[in-house]
Amino acid sequence: MYQRAYIYFSLATLVAFLGFFPSYFSRLGSTDAAHHFHGIMASAWMLMLVLQAWLMRKKKMVLHRSIGKLSIVIAPLFWVSGLLVMHVMLASDSPFSKVFGKRLAFLDLTTVLYFAFAYIAAIYYRSNVQLHARFMASTAILVLPPALARFLGNYVPGVSSFEMGVHGSYLISELIVVLLLLDDKRLGRIRLPYVGLLLLLLVQHLGFMSMHHVEAWVQWCNWFAAL
């Protein structure tokens, strides 16, 4: 499976591009700086994953490690860009933000926190190919729910609301991680990266449905929006 990782990362990148095309890529001239920053960093991260996976397949380890050093810059900027976009969304008075802002903020915050954890773990276990690959793959899967939610809403008949798209995106993402866990089991050992990722996705899925009713979370969102 990991010999073909560059193909899977490329597909995830394509889904993200198509999903965000109507709301972002087709409206570059009317988008705020925070979303531009996030779009650039997210694109850079996904393209780096594609390139790194391809280099691994070609056994170009020296170049793989050299390009990997760029992640020390890209990862923190990607992390910051996610927080900036979350702030813009919570501070917005648009009807969409009022309905979904606090629900999506829970997804965004837990995503950037887990992204930071997965990246740091991938660097820590860089000499352990099995763990390193799974933690890095986890960062790509984190991109799927927001990309798939928009992809489903834009291109799949029957997905009639954004909320339906979000639920569909999490079901698909959860299924992908379950399949990865089953593949690990087939290979003889289930490793922790995908277990943690599946738990995160389940918590996020439940949180999307419930966190906007939690007063402490609502107050935190109001505080963050006022910064």
Salt bridges, closest charged atoms under 4 A:
ASP32 OD2 - HIS35 ND1 2.84
GLU163 OE2 - ARG103 NH2 2.95
GLU163 OE2 - HIS167 NE2 3.94
GLU174 OE2 - HIS205 ND1 2.97
ASP183 OD1 - ARG186 NH2 2.63
ASP184 OD1 - ARG134 NH2 2.67
